[in-house]
Amino acid sequence: MSKIKKIPVITYPGKAGDRQLQTIFTARQSRDKEVSEKVEKIIDDIREHGDEALLEYTKKFDGVTLTQKTIRVSREELSQSASRIKAELKAAINEAAKRIKTYHKKQVRSGFTIKTREGKLSQIIRPLNRVGVYIPGGKTIYPSSVLMDIIPAQIAGVKEIVAVTPPRGELDPGIAYALSILGIEEIYRCGGSQIVAALAYGTKTIKRVDKIVGPGNQYVTAAKRLVFGAVDIDSLAGPSEVTILADSSVSPEWVAFDLLSQAEHKSGDEIAICICEDIEFAHRISKAVSAEIKNSPVKEVFDALPEHAISIFVTKSHESSIALVNEIATEHLQIMTKNYAEDLKKITNAAAIFLGPHTPVALGDYFIGTNHVLPTAGAARYASPLGVDSFVKRMSIAEVTADGLNLAAPFVSTFARTEGFVHHALSVEKRG
């Protein structure tokens, strides 16, 4: 019997609404300490023993025996796997790649130079040198993520991009084709926390990277958290989530499909929320979701979700709805209201926003060009989607004249001596 017998319709604010929201927030932030402890040991082993530990863990966790030579995917294997792609997927990848490139090219920034009384100040933008892209290979294959992770890095000017993916027999044709058209040649058949550690610290076979991007399971996420600092990461990707702000101008069935589209990612921890002000409309959505689950070909996925996974909140006013949207700070936000353009002006916390009844999240997940690698678990309060900025760094440059030094020196000296840094002060005073 399904665990979701009926999709809850909850008044907010109120005791039930407050309790449901707290359950959701707690679930979003939960971490498995046991997983972290296991991953920390694996990372330590990789740092100490390099390739030997990497190959041992791959055999232990994936049941695949590899060598320093066979861990790398050859050009011939990549080409053969890519050639087996189905025509319709090939066309979809080609079309999506064009749109992703078009959108992300607009994100490119240039530096600047300003003249000051002291001299000249500049900022220059430089790409990262080497980036590792993790391509999941467990429950689902994601050729779309290959495009989303790699295209912005290439536009940013990253010189070396290395792809890694768990060994699952032959390289998936969709993954292989996406890597092939993007010109990625350094590919390793290795996954899990062990490859994250190898990318972060380097081994004899795998040179360390500057940044690791791409989603993975809880072990991959834990590893990314633990290696951060030695290497940069995109984010700690959690389960998929969507919040839908809706009113009766949209079909309840459409809302139902959109809630379920993000709840079917199979981790068992997804969050799908609808917010509205009409109790009758809310019950119609609840009924539509339950009906679709009952008849869904992936019903078992929804049956495995916890009680709080899909919720419908009914607020007392539209202002309260907007405030709740901003408090949740969701990964995906759909605004399906009559006045969605006006509502957008009031949104401050959301990673990716989809406007109107004809813009379901699935469009952004795959095709239209916006990036689907997004901050989750409330991180949209401060974080942004993966993009060109994710693969560059800013460098500040100062060039001060002799006259400028004499002008600035008294001020610098005052600051330095106030803060107890004598030689900071002397470094400017003695140049006078």
C-alpha positions in Angstrom: 0.0 0.0 0.0 1.2 3.5 -0.8 2.7 5.5 2.0 1.1 8.6 0.4 -2.6 7.8 0.8 -3.6 11.4 0.5 -1.5 14.5 -0.3 -1.8 16.8 2.8 -3.4 20.2 2.5 -2.1 22.3 5.3 -3.0 25.8 6.5 0.0 28.1 7.0 0.8 29.7 9.4 -0.7 27.5 12.0 0.4 24.6 14.2 0.1 21.9 11.5 1.8 24.1 8.9 4.6 25.1 11.2 5.2 21.5 12.1 5.2 20.4 8.5 7.6 23.1 7.4 10.0 22.3 10.3 9.9 18.6 9.3 10.9 19.6 5.7 13.7 21.9 6.9 15.1 19.3 9.2 15.0 16.7 6.4 16.8 19.0 4.1 19.7 19.5 6.5 20.1 15.9 7.7 23.5 14.3 7.4 24.6 10.8 7.9 27.5 10.8 10.4 28.2 7.1 9.6 28.6 7.9 5.9 31.0 10.8 6.7 33.2 8.6 8.9 33.4 5.9 6.2 34.2 8.5 3.5 36.9 10.2 5.7 38.7 6.9 5.9 38.5 6.4 2.2 39.9 9.9 1.5 42.8 9.3 3.9 43.6 6.0 2.2 43.6 7.7 -1.3 45.9 10.5 0.0 48.3 8.0 1.5 48.2 5.1 -1.1 47.1 6.8 -4.3 46.3 4.5 -7.2 46.6 1.4 -5.2 43.8 2.4 -2.8 41.8 3.8 -5.7 41.8 0.5 -7.6 41.1 -1.5 -4.4 38.0 0.6 -3.5 36.8 0.3 -7.1 37.0 -3.5 -6.9 35.4 -3.5 -3.4 32.5 -1.2 -4.2 31.9 -1.7 -7.9 33.1 -5.3 -8.3 35.4 -4.3 -11.2 39.1 -5.0 -11.4 41.0 -2.2 -13.1 44.6 -1.3 -13.6 46.3 2.1 -14.0 46.0 1.6 -17.7 42.4 0.3 -18.0 40.9 2.8 -15.6 41.1 5.3 -18.4 38.5 5.2 -21.2 40.3 5.0 -24.6 39.4 7.1 -27.6 38.3 3.9 -29.4 35.9 2.9 -26.6 34.5 6.4 -26.4 33.9 6.5 -30.2 32.4 3.0 -30.3 30.0 3.7 -27.4 29.0 7.1 -28.9 28.2 5.5 -32.2 25.5 3.4 -30.5 23.4 6.3 -29.5 19.8 6.3 -30.5 19.0 8.9 -33.2 16.3 10.7 -31.2 18.7 11.1 -28.2 21.5 12.3 -30.5 19.2 15.0 -31.9 18.1 16.0 -28.4 21.7 16.4 -27.2 22.7 18.4 -30.2 19.8 20.8 -29.9 20.2 21.2 -26.1 23.9 21.9 -26.4 23.2 24.8 -28.8 20.8 26.4 -26.4 23.0 25.8 -23.3 25.9 27.5 -25.2 23.8 30.4 -26.3 22.6 31.1 -22.7 25.9 30.7 -21.0 27.9 32.8 -23.5 25.9 35.8 -22.1 27.4 35.2 -18.7 31.0 35.9 -19.8 32.5 38.9 -17.9 35.5 41.0 -18.6 37.8 42.8 -16.2 38.1 46.5 -15.5 40.6 49.3 -14.8 40.1 52.4 -12.8 42.5 55.4 -12.2 42.8 56.6 -8.7 44.9 59.4 -7.0 47.4 56.7 -6.0 47.7 55.1 -9.4 45.8 52.4 -11.2 43.6 49.5 -9.9 42.4 46.6 -12.1 40.5 43.4 -11.9 41.2 40.5 -14.4 39.3 37.3 -14.9 41.2 34.1 -15.3 39.7 30.6 -15.9 40.5 27.7 -13.7 43.2 25.5 -15.1 41.8 22.0 -14.5 38.3 20.8 -13.6 36.9 17.4 -12.7 33.3 16.5 -13.8 31.6 13.8 -11.9 29.0 11.9 -14.0 26.6 9.7 -11.9 26.3 6.1 -13.0 24.0 4.6 -10.4 20.2 4.7 -10.5 20.0 6.9 -13.6 22.2 8.0 -16.5 22.4 11.8 -17.0 23.7 12.9 -20.4 22.0 16.2 -19.8 24.3 16.8 -16.8 27.4 16.3 -19.0 26.3 19.2 -21.1 25.3 21.4 -18.1 28.6 20.8 -16.3 31.1 21.0 -19.2 29.7 23.7 -21.5 30.0 26.6 -19.0 33.5 25.4 -18.1 34.6 25.5 -21.8 33.0 28.9 -22.4 34.9 30.1 -19.3 38.2 28.9 -20.9 39.1 26.0 -18.6 42.1 24.3 -20.3 41.7 20.8 -18.9 38.4 19.0 -18.2 38.5 15.5 -16.9 35.3 13.4 -16.7 34.8 10.5 -14.2 32.0 8.1 -14.0 31.4 4.8 -12.1 32.3 1.6 -14.0 29.0 0.0 -15.2 30.1 -2.1 -18.1 30.2 -0.3 -21.4 30.2 3.5 -21.3 26.6 4.6 -21.8 26.1 5.8 -25.4 24.4 9.0 -24.4 27.1 9.9 -22.0 29.8 8.9 -24.5 28.2 11.0 -27.3 27.9 14.1 -25.1 31.5 13.8 -24.0 32.5 13.2 -27.6 30.8 16.2 -29.2 32.3 18.4 -26.4 35.8 17.1 -27.2 36.5 15.5 -23.7 39.2 12.9 -24.0 40.4 12.4 -20.4 37.8 10.1 -19.0 38.1 7.6 -16.1 35.8 4.7 -15.3 35.8 5.3 -11.5 33.2 6.8 -9.1 32.3 7.2 -5.5 34.1 9.0 -2.8 37.4 7.4 -3.9 37.5 9.3 -7.2 36.5 12.5 -5.5 39.6 12.1 -3.3 41.7 11.2 -6.2 40.6 14.4 -8.1 41.2 16.5 -5.0 44.6 15.3 -4.1 45.9 13.6 -7.2 47.5 10.1 -7.7 50.2 8.9 -10.1 47.5 8.3 -12.8 45.1 11.1 -12.1 46.4 14.7 -11.8 44.6 16.8 -9.2 42.1 19.4 -10.2 41.1 22.8 -9.1 37.4 22.2 -8.8 35.0 19.3 -8.8 31.5 19.6 -10.2 28.6 17.3 -10.8 26.0 15.5 -8.6 26.4 12.1 -7.0 25.0 10.0 -4.2 25.4 10.6 -0.5 29.0 9.2 -0.5 30.0 11.5 -3.3 28.4 14.5 -1.6 30.1 13.7 1.7 33.5 13.4 0.0 33.0 16.8 -1.7 32.2 18.3 1.6 35.4 16.8 3.2 37.8 17.8 0.4 36.5 21.3 0.1 39.4 23.7 0.8 42.0 21.4 -0.9 39.8 21.9 -4.0 36.7 23.9 -4.8 33.4 22.3 -5.4 30.2 23.4 -7.1 27.8 22.7 -4.3 26.6 20.0 -1.9 23.8 18.8 -4.1 20.9 17.4 -2.2 17.7 15.7 -3.3 15.6 17.5 -6.0 13.1 20.0 -4.8 10.4 22.2 -6.3 8.1 24.9 -4.9 5.1 25.9 -7.0 3.3 29.2 -6.4 -0.1 28.7 -8.0 -3.6 30.1 -8.3 -6.8 28.9 -10.0 -5.7 30.3 -13.3 -3.8 27.1 -13.9 -5.0 23.5 -14.2 -4.7 21.5 -11.0 -3.6 18.5 -13.1 -0.7 20.6 -14.5 0.4 21.4 -11.0 0.2 17.7 -10.1 2.4 16.7 -12.9 5.0 19.3 -12.1 5.1 18.3 -8.4 5.6 14.7 -9.3 8.2 15.4 -12.0 10.6 16.6 -9.3 9.4 13.9 -6.8 10.4 11.0 -9.1 14.2 11.4 -8.8 14.4 8.1 -6.8 16.6 9.2 -3.8 13.5 9.0 -1.5 14.2 12.4 0.0 12.7 14.7 -2.7 10.6 17.7 -1.6 7.7 19.0 -3.7 5.6 21.9 -2.4 2.6 23.8 -3.7 1.6 27.2 -2.2 -1.8 28.8 -2.8 -4.5 30.8 -1.1 -7.6 28.9 -2.2 -8.5 25.9 -0.1 -10.8 24.4 -2.7 -8.1 24.7 -5.4 -5.7 23.1 -3.0 -7.9 20.1 -2.5 -8.3 19.7 -6.3 -4.5 19.6 -6.6 -4.3 17.1 -3.9 -6.9 14.9 -5.6 -5.1 15.2 -8.9 -1.7 14.2 -7.4 -3.2 11.2 -5.7 -4.9 10.1 -8.8 -1.7 10.3 -10.9 0.3 8.4 -8.3 -2.3 5.6 -8.3 -2.0 5.2 -12.1 1.7 6.1 -12.5 4.0 3.6 -14.1 6.6 4.5 -11.5 4.2 4.3 -8.6 6.7 2.5 -6.4 9.0 5.6 -6.5 6.2 7.8 -5.0 5.2 5.0 -2.5 8.8 5.1 -1.1 8.6 8.9 -0.3 8.1 10.0 3.3 4.9 11.7 4.4 6.3 15.2 4.1 7.7 14.8 0.6 4.6 16.3 -1.2 2.7 19.1 0.5 0.2 21.8 -0.3 0.3 24.9 1.9 -2.7 27.2 1.9 -1.9 30.7 3.2 -4.1 33.5 4.3 -2.9 36.1 1.8 -0.7 36.4 -1.3 1.8 38.3 0.7 2.1 35.3 3.0 2.6 33.0 0.0 5.4 35.1 -1.3 7.0 35.2 2.1 6.8 31.5 2.4 8.4 31.0 -1.0 11.3 33.2 0.1 11.7 31.4 3.4 11.8 28.0 1.7 14.5 29.3 -0.8 13.9 26.4 -3.2 16.0 24.8 -5.9 13.2 25.1 -8.5 10.4 27.7 -8.3 7.5 27.6 -10.6 5.2 30.7 -10.5 1.9 29.7 -12.1 -0.2 32.7 -11.2 -2.3 35.1 -13.3 0.1 37.9 -12.4 3.4 35.9 -12.4 5.4 38.8 -13.8 4.5 41.0 -10.8 5.1 38.1 -8.4 8.6 37.6 -9.8 9.5 41.1 -8.6 9.0 40.0 -5.0 11.1 36.8 -5.1 14.5 37.0 -3.4 15.3 33.4 -2.7 15.2 30.8 -5.5 17.8 29.1 -7.7 15.9 28.6 -10.9 12.6 30.3 -11.6 10.0 29.1 -14.2 7.3 31.5 -15.1 3.7 30.9 -16.3 1.7 27.8 -17.1 3.8 26.7 -20.1 7.2 26.6 -18.4 7.5 23.4 -16.4 10.9 22.7 -14.7 11.5 19.8 -17.1 12.3 22.3 -19.8 15.1 23.7 -17.8 16.2 20.2 -16.7 17.0 19.2 -20.3 16.6 21.7 -23.1 16.0 25.4 -23.1 19.5 26.4 -22.0 19.4 27.4 -18.3 21.6 25.3 -16.1 20.1 22.5 -14.0 23.0 22.2 -11.6 21.4 24.2 -8.7 21.8 24.9 -5.0 19.4 22.8 -2.9 18.3 22.6 0.8 17.8 26.3 1.2 21.2 27.3 -0.2 19.4 29.5 -2.8 19.5 32.1 0.0 23.2 32.7 -0.9 24.2 30.5 -3.9 23.6 30.5 -7.6 23.2 28.0 -10.5 26.3 26.6 -12.0 27.5 28.9 -14.8 30.5 30.5 -16.4 31.3 32.4 -13.1 31.7 29.0 -11.4 34.8 28.3 -13.5 36.7 31.6 -13.3 38.5 33.5 -10.6 38.9 37.2 -10.1 42.4 38.7 -9.6 42.9 42.1 -8.2 45.8 44.2 -9.4 47.3 47.5 -8.0 49.9 49.7 -9.5 50.8 52.7 -7.3 53.0 55.7 -8.3 55.6 57.2 -6.0 53.4 60.2 -5.4 50.5 57.9 -4.7 52.5 56.0 -2.1 53.4 59.2 -0.3 49.7 60.2 -0.3 48.5 56.8 1.0 51.3 56.1 3.5 50.0 58.2 6.4 46.6 56.5 6.2 48.1 53.0 6.0 50.4 53.8 8.9 47.5 54.8 11.0 45.6 51.6 10.3 48.6 49.4 10.8 49.8 50.9 14.1 46.3 50.9 15.4 46.0 47.2 14.7 49.5 46.4 16.1 51.2 45.6 12.8 54.5 47.6 13.1 56.1 46.3 9.9 53.0 47.0 7.8 53.5 50.6 8.8 57.3 50.6 8.2 56.8 49.1 4.8 55.2 52.3 3.7 56.9 54.8 6.0 60.4 53.8 4.9 59.6 54.3 1.3 59.0 58.0 1.8 
